[in-house]
Amino acid sequence: MTALYLCSDPGIDLTGQSGGSIHIRSFVRSLTDLGHTVYLIPSSVSDAQSLRDRLPATLRPARLAGWNRLLARAMQSGNRMVGRTPREHPDLVRILHNLTFRRAARRAAREAQPDFIYERYSLWGVAGLRLARDLGVPLVLEVNAPLVSEQQQYRGLSFPALARRAERAVYRGADLLVAVSEPLGDHLAQAGADRARIRILPNAVDTSLFRPEQSGDAVRRRFGLEGRFVLGFAGSFKRWHGVDWLLEVFAELHQTDPSMHLLLAGDGPLRSVLEERVHRARLHDAVSFSGAVAHDEMPDYLAAMDVAVAPYPSLPDFYYSPLKLFEYMASGRAIAASRVGQIAEVIADGVTGLLFEPGDRRGFLDCICRLRHDAPLRRNLGRRASAACSGRTWKDHAARVIGWVEALGNHDHKWANLAAEKVHLERACK
């Protein structure tokens, strides 16, 4: 089959190290490994040649138009003048980007003649739905977060009523919706999506990259961790990841056991705040910040950890499917994680990891002390966690999606319409 993969979000750089970038690359690679053809249309790719070299897909970037970049800079300057934190891609810029993105996606579709469109849902992204209807092919919409609600809560949103209307239209118009968690599936249904069209598919892992036999010796030497008992966190430092809470509790752990060390592998908006806390608590020798880590180097960092931690706080609607959780498991790490959302479904307490209630300091300390003093328990938890990931690979993920697409049945591809529009589009692009 031939898939047209769309990502209209200009904030996801396909050559970057964010969870979204890793997800897209891993899924696309798995589709091609299964023998399918993929045309990939992203809005942001900082190094297109590097991506072409390592990803066996046809790349057709649909970057922001020059006039839209000028608009973004003008709006950012205006926000600075009135004391507001400027957003790199304001809502109006994203709305107007649909014009550029749809035109680029249509050109790629004319070349690819896809059997279906697979779109990673993006805030204000409506071009995929319109294109799928024009072509008469199925639209599979992957939804990773309730973006309108998330944007409004954490970063601010212009035109919220219009944003919700656009989001509902895309949810209701998609032929198939792939949600990464049950709470997210519920959100889609409540927004008006047909429950029969919703499939739940948590995130996955590349088990050829994340393996229990990986060595962490080089990372331990780099940060002077020989002889230390290392707690680790991998990912971005954001408010809802619980890294600030982890640092507070670690200070107590270190007082009772100075051989404890905390390795924070990654980067993010809270890094400067966390570094300041480490400075005030005089924990320089007990906490290491790696900075940004390339995804293909992350297995070495996980292998350097005795215990990998997922300390998510209690959230009213935990809809995440944390990539780090599956990478921890595939790497054979002993895991201590908060019992929240999908984590409590993926980790079997006492079997593939240890769980504690979100924000429960005593529960977390008990987990760490238990793991600190029981090496066989650590090994057994890691071994069983790795085995549990054998069916949670990106290739399994891609195969399931293809099966769902095939079950949708045949569609009337409207390639004649594309041919009829060819002259008009060429003139418009000149």
N, C-alpha and C positions, 0 to 999 in steps of 0.2 A: 504494500500500500504506500501511497505518497501522502505525507502530512505537511501542511503549511502551519508552522509553529509561530505564533505571534506573541510578542511582549512589548506593549506600547508604553510601559513605565520607563521614563527617561532616567529614573533614579537607580535602575538596576543595570550596572555595567557588566556585560556578559563575560568580560575578562577579569572581573573583580573576585573578591573572596567572600562576599556576603552569602548568607544562606540561600537567597533567591538565585544568585548567579550559579552557585554550586548545584542547586536543584535543577535548573534548566539544562546546564551542560550534561549532568549525569543522566537525565531522562532522555535527552536527544541522542546521546551516545548509545544508550541502551536500545532505542528504537532502531538505530542504524545497525547495531550488533545483531539485531534480530532479522536483518535483511530488508528493512523498510527504508524508503527515501524521505529525507526531511529537508525542507526549505525553511530556514530560520530567519525571521524578520524581527530583530531587536531595535529598540530606540537608542540604546547606548552601548557602544563597544569601543573601548579606548585603544585596543590593539587588535584590529581586524585580522592582520596577517597571522599573528600568533594564534588567534582562535581558529582560523582556517587550517593551520598546520596541525592542531591537536584535536579538532572536532570534525568527523567525517560527515558534514552536512553542507548544503549550499547556503552561504551566508549572503543576505541581502539587507544591509542596515537601512533603517528609516530614521535617521537622526533628525533632531529638531531643525526646522528651517532657519535660515539666517535671520529673517525678520522676527521669528519667534524667540530666538536667543537674545536679540536686541530688546524685545519686549520684556523678557525675563530680567535682564540687567536693569532696565528702567524701573521695574517694579521693586527689585531688590534695593535700589538706591532710594526709592521713595519710602520704603519701610524703614531703612536706616535713619532717614531724616526725621521720622516721627517716633523713633525709639523702639521700633518693633524688630524682632529677630527675623531677618530675611530668609525666606525659603528659596532653595535653589530652583525649584520648578513650581511656581505659583499655580493656583487652580486654573486661572484663565489661560496660562501657557499650556497646561495639560489639555484643556478643552479644545483649544485651537490646533493642538498637535494631531488630533484625530484626522484633520484634513490631509496633512502630509502623510501620516501613517497609512491611512486607507489607500491613498494613491500608490504608495510604494508596495503595499501588500497586494494590491490588484495587479500591479506589473509582475510581481513574483508569481501570483496565481496563474497568470496567463502563460508563464513559462513552465510552471510545475504541473498544472492541471491536477490539483490535489484531490484525493478521495475524501479528505476531511480537514477541517481547521481545528487545531488545538491551540487554545489561548490561555496564557497565564493572566488571570483577571487583574487589571490595573485600575486604580482610581481614575474615573472619568473615561475609561476605555470603552468606547462603543463601536469602533470601526470594525472589529471582528464580526459582530452580530450582523451588521449591515452587509458585509462582504459575503458571509455565509448564505444569507438570504438571496443575494443577487446571483450567487453561483449555484444555488440549489444543493449545497453539500452540508453535512452535519457540522455543527459547532460543538466541540467539547470544551467546556470552560473549567479550568482548574482554579479553585478558590482557596487561598491560603490564609485569609483573614477577612473579617467584616470591615473592609477598608474605610467606608464612610464613617462608621462609628469610631474606629480606631483613630482616624485622622482628626475627627472632631474632638475627641477626648485628649489626645496627646500633643497635637501640633496646630490645631485650628483649621477651620474649613470655611472657604467662601461658598456662598450659595448652597447651604446644606439641603434645603428642600429639593433643589434641582439635582443635586448629587444623589440623593436617595431615589428620586424618580428614575434617573439614568441607571443606577445600580439594579433596581427592581426590574427594569425593562430587559437588561442583559440576563439576569437570573432567569426570568420567565421565558426568554426567547431561546436560550441554549437548548440543544437537543439532549445533552448530557452534562451534568455538573459533577465534578470530582472534588470533594471536600476532604481536607486532611484530618478531620476529627468529627466525632459525633456532635459536639456542641455547634460546630460550624455547619454541619448538615441541618441541624435544627434551625439555625439562623436563616439558611437559604429557604427552608420551607415556610418559616414565618414571614419571610419577605415576598412570598407568593410563588416560589418555584414549585413545580410539580414534584411531590415526594418520590414518585416512581422514577423520576429522571436523576435522582441524587444517588451517588455512590460514595462510600467512605473509603479512602485510601491514604493511610498514614504515610509519612515520609519513609525513606529507605536509606540504604548504605551500599557503598562499593566495597564488597568483601575481598576484592583483589588488592585494594589499597589499605584498608583497615583490617589488620590481622593480629591475632594474639601473639604470634612469634616475633613481632616487630621489636627491635632493640631501642631502648631509650638512653643507652649509655652516653651517646654524644651530647644529648641535651643535658643530662645530669652533669657531665663534665663542664659544659658551657656555663651553667649557672651555679657550679660548686655544690651540687646536691648529693655527692657521695656520702653515704652513711646517714642520710636524712630520710625521715618518713614523709613522703610528699603527698599532700592533698592537691588536687588540681581542678581547675575550671577551664573549659575551652569555649570560646564564643565571643560575642560582642557584649560590651559592658553597657547595658541599658537598664532602665529603672525596673522593668518587669522581669529581669533575669535573676535578681536577688544577690548580686555580687557584693553590694554594699553590706548586706546582712551577713554574708559569709565572712567578710573581713572582720566584722565586729566579733563574731563568735570565734574566729580563728585566734584573735588576740587572747581570749580566755584559754583556748587550747594550748597555745604556745607558753603561757605562764606555767602550766602544769607539766608540759613536756617540751623543753627547748629544742629537742631534735626534730620537732614538727616543722615543716616548710610548706608554704602555699605558693603554687605555681599558677599564675594567671596567664593563660595562652590566648592572646587575642588583643583586641583594641575596641574602642568605642567611646561614646560621648561622656561616660562617667570616669574615664581614665584619670583625668587630672584631679578630680575629687578624691578618687581612691588613693592616688599617690600622695596627696596631701594628708590623708588620714594615716597612711603608713608612716609618713614623716613625723606626725604629731605623736603617734604611738611608739615611735622608735623601733619599728619593726623592719628596718632596711635589710637586715641580714636574714630575715625570716620570710620575706615575701619577694617574689620575682615577677616582674612584668616582662613578657616576651615581646610585646608589640605585635603588629600584624603578622600573621603566619600564613604562608601559602598553603592551600588546601592539601597539596601532595606532600607537604612537610609535617602536617598535623599528626599523622600516625606516630612519628618519633616523639612528639610532645606527650601524647597520650601514654605511650609506652614508658615514659619517665615517671608517671604517676602511680603511686601505690593505691590511691583511692581517687576516683573521679566523681565530682560533685555536681548535682543539678539542684540548686537551692531555691527554686522558684517560690515566690511569696503566694499568699492566698489572694486569688483574684476572683471577682464576681463571675467572670465568664472566661475560663481558661480554654481557649480554642486552639492553642498551639499544638504542633506536632514537632517537637524539638529534634533537629538533625543531630545535635550533639549526643542525644540519648542513644541513638542507634549506632553512632560512631564509637561511643564509649563501650557499648555492648560488643560490637564486632571486634574491638581491640582486646577483648578479654579482661577489661578492667573491673575491679570491685567497685560497685557504684553505691553512693548514698544520695538519695533523691527525695524531694518532697512529694508527699502523697496528694497529687493534685492533677485534675484533668486526665489526659491520655497517659501520663506517666504511670499512674496507678493501674492502668490497663496493660501497659507494656512490660513493666517490671513486676515480677512475682516476688513479693516480700519474703526474704529468707531463701529464695531459690535462685533468682538472677540478679539480686541486689537487695539493699536494705532501704526501707522507706521510713520517713518521719513526717509528722504533720507540719504543714507550712508554718514557718515562724517559730516552731517549737525548739528552743535552744537546748533544753535538756534532752529531748528526743534525738536531736542531731548529735550532741556530744556523746550520747550513749552509743549511737551507730559508729561513730569514729573510734571511740575507745574499744569497742568490740572488734572492729576491723584491725585496729592497731596491734592488738595482742593475740590475734588468731590468724596466722599466716595460712593455714589450711583452708579456713573459711574464705579468705580473700581469693585463693586459687580456685576453689570450687565455684564460688559465685561468678568469677570471671569466665571460667570454662563453660558453665551453663548459659551465661549471657551470650557468649560468642556463638554457641550452638543454636540458640533461639533466633539468631539473625540469619540463619541459613535460608529462610524463606522470605526475608525482608530486603531483597536486593533491588536495585534499580531495574535490572532486567526483568525480574518478576513483575515489578510495577508496570513496566511498559507492555509486557505481554497481556496483563489484565486489561489495560486500557484498549489495546487492539481488539481483544475479545469483545469488549463492550461496544466498540465501534462497529464491528462486524454484525453484532446482534441488532443494530439499528436498521439494517436492511439497505436496499439500494435507494439511491437518490438520483433525481434527474439533473445531472450536471449541465449547467447552462453555459457551455463554452461558446456557443454561438453568440450569446450576448456579449461576451468578452471580445470576440473577434469584431463585432459590430462597433464596439467602443474604441477599438485600437487607435484609429486615426484621431479621434477626439482627444484621447489621453496623450498621444504623442504631441499634438499641437499645444495642449495645456502645459506640458512639461518643458516646452522650449522657452 
